[in-house]
Amino acid sequence: MSTRKQFIEELTELKTELVEMCCLTADMISKAIDALLRLDRELGRSLAEMDKKVDEYEMDIEKRCMRILIRQQPVAKDFREVSTALKMITDIERFGDQAADIGDLVATMPGDTYIKKLEHLSAMGKLAVRMVKDSVNSFTQNNEALADEIIALDDEMDNMFITVQQDLIALIEQDGKKNGDQAITLMMVAKYLERIGDHAVNVCEWTKYNETGVHEKF
């Protein structure tokens, strides 16, 4: 097998594993939101075990990247593609961390009923899943336009976070003794979802770097 063909095969395997890692984190986010909406404490707690698998993916992909760089010694664009994957796995791993953190918050949620409807948090969760999946797809498909689309969606995520924050602050002002503890917990859930959006933007920034050679912050 030629060196070039071997490199392409190893890069394809690397991208496949990146997608698998991403799909696992997206599933974690979906489960975290499901646990939240149903106040399923056991499901919330179960996300910690899934997060261990995400950590295993991170270590395996990191080793795979280093093996390619050492053995194949790629140049120019090839080197940038592997080094980009090496950089973005940190953000993908954070997707899983924050989903697990939401699961922990659900498991310890104060009260047995919610102080408000969770439609905005539900919408944030759905948007987070979309941003996570498409941020990684933008890299594996070499699709800079998709990366730009996800970066633009972060404004929508930020606006929903502000809406949730304002609603919860109003509930605290209305009756802090009754609503305070749960409102703070729900605000933390919203913040974790907003941070997932930020990490998806980071992944898209690396996609754009891979395509252009310029790392620009958004």
N, C-alpha and C positions, 0 to 999 in steps of 0.2 A: 504494500500500500504506500502511495506517495505521501510525503510529509504534509502536503497541502490537503489531500483528501482526509488524512487522519485528523488534522486540525479542524476541518469542517465538521467531521463526525463528533469530535469531542465538544465543539462549540454547540452543536445541535443538542447533545445530551445535557449540556449545562443549561441551556435555555429551557429544556423540558423539565428539569428539576426545579428551576426558578418558577415555572408556571405551577408546578405541583405545590411548592411552598406557598405561593400566592393564593392558590385555591383553598388551601388549608386555613390560611388566615381569614380569607373572605367567609368561609364557612363558620369560623369562630365568631366573627362579627355578627353574622346572621343569627347564630345561636344565642349570642349575648343579648341581642335585641329581643329575640323570642322569649328568653328567660325574663327580661325586664318587663315585657308586655303582660306576660302571664304570672309574673312574680314567682317564678319557678326557681327557688333557692338552690335546689339540688342541681339543676342544669347550670346555674351560674357557677357553682363550685366545680363542676366537671371540666370547665374550660382550662383550669390550671394544668390538667394532664395533657390536653391538646397542645398547650403552649410548650410543653417539654419536647414534643415532636417538631414544632417549629424551630426550636433551638438546635435540634439535631440536624435539621435541614440546613440551617445557617452554617454550622460547622462543616458539614459535608460539602456544601457548595464552595465554601472558602477554600477547603483543601483541593477541590477540583480545579478551581481557578489557579491556585498556586502551582499545581502540577502542570497545567497547560502552559503557564508562563515560563516555567523552568525547562520543561521538556521540548516545547515547540519553539520557544523564543520568537514569538510573533513580532512583526514589525508594523509600524504606522497604524492603519485603521484596525487591523486584527488585534493589536495590543490594546488599543483603546476600547474595543468591544469587551474583551475579557476583564480589563481593569474596571470598566463601568459596572459590569455585573458584580464584581467584588465590592464595589462601593455601595451599590443599591441594596445589597442583602441586609445591611444594618437597618435601613428603613422598613424593609419587608418584615424583619424580625420584630420591629416595634409595632407593626399592625397587630401581631399576635399578643404582644405584651399588653397593649391597651384593651384588646378584646377580653383578655383574662382579667384585667383590672376591673372592667365593667361587670364581669361575672362575679368578682369578689364583692362589688358594691351591691349587686342584686342579692347575693347570699346574706348580706348583713343589713339589708334595707329596713329602715325603721317603719313600723306599722304593717298592717295587713291589707290596707287599701291605699290607693294613691290620692294625693291631695289635688291632683289635676289630671286632665286627659293628657295622654302622652303622644298625641299625633305628631308634634314637631320632632320629638325624639325618635319616633318611628321613621319619619321622613329622613332625618339625619342618618339613621342607621342604613337605610336603603341607599342613600347617596354615597355613604362611606364604602359600601360593598362595591358599587359601580366604580368609584374612583380607584379603589385598590386593584380590582381586576384589570381595568383599562390602563392604569399606569404601567403595570408590568407588561400588558399586551403591547403597549406602545414601544417598549424596548425589544421584545421578542419579535415583533413584526417590523421593526425599523420604521415606525410610523410617527414622524415628528408632528404631523397634523393632529393625531389622536392625543399626543402629549399636550399640545396647546389647548385642546378641548377640555382636558381634565384640569389643567392649570386654571382655566377660566371658571370651572365649576366650583373652585374653592371659595369664590365670592359668595355663591349660594350657600355653601356650608357655613361660612362666617355669619351671614345674615340670619340663618336659622338659629345659630348659637346665640346671637344677640337677642332674638325673640324669646328663646327659652329662658335665658338669663333674666330678661326684664319681667317675664311672667312670674318667675320664681321669687324674684325680689319683691314684687307686688304682694305675693302671698305671705312672705315673711313680714312685710310691713303691716299686713292685715291682721295677722295673728302669729307672731314669731314663736310663741310658746307651743302652739299646736302644730304649726307647719314647718318650723325652723329646721329640725334635724333632717327630715325627708327632703326638704327643698335643697338643702346643701348637698345631700347625696345625689339628687337628680342633676344638680348643676355640675357635679363632678363627672357624671355620666356624659353630659353634653360636652364637657371640656375634653374628655377622652376621644369622643367622636370627632370633634373639631381638630384635635391633634392628629388623628388618623388621616384626615384630609390634608393636613400640612405635610405629613410624611409621603402621601401620594404625590403631592407636588414635587417633593424632593426627588422621588423616583423619576418623574417626568423631566426634571431638570437634567438628570443624568442621561436620559434618553436623548435629549437635545444636544448634550455634550457629545454623546456617541456619534450623532449625525453630523455635527458642525465643528467639533473640536474646541468649542468655546463653552465654558461653564458659567451660565448666567443665573443669578438668583431672582426668583419671582416672589 
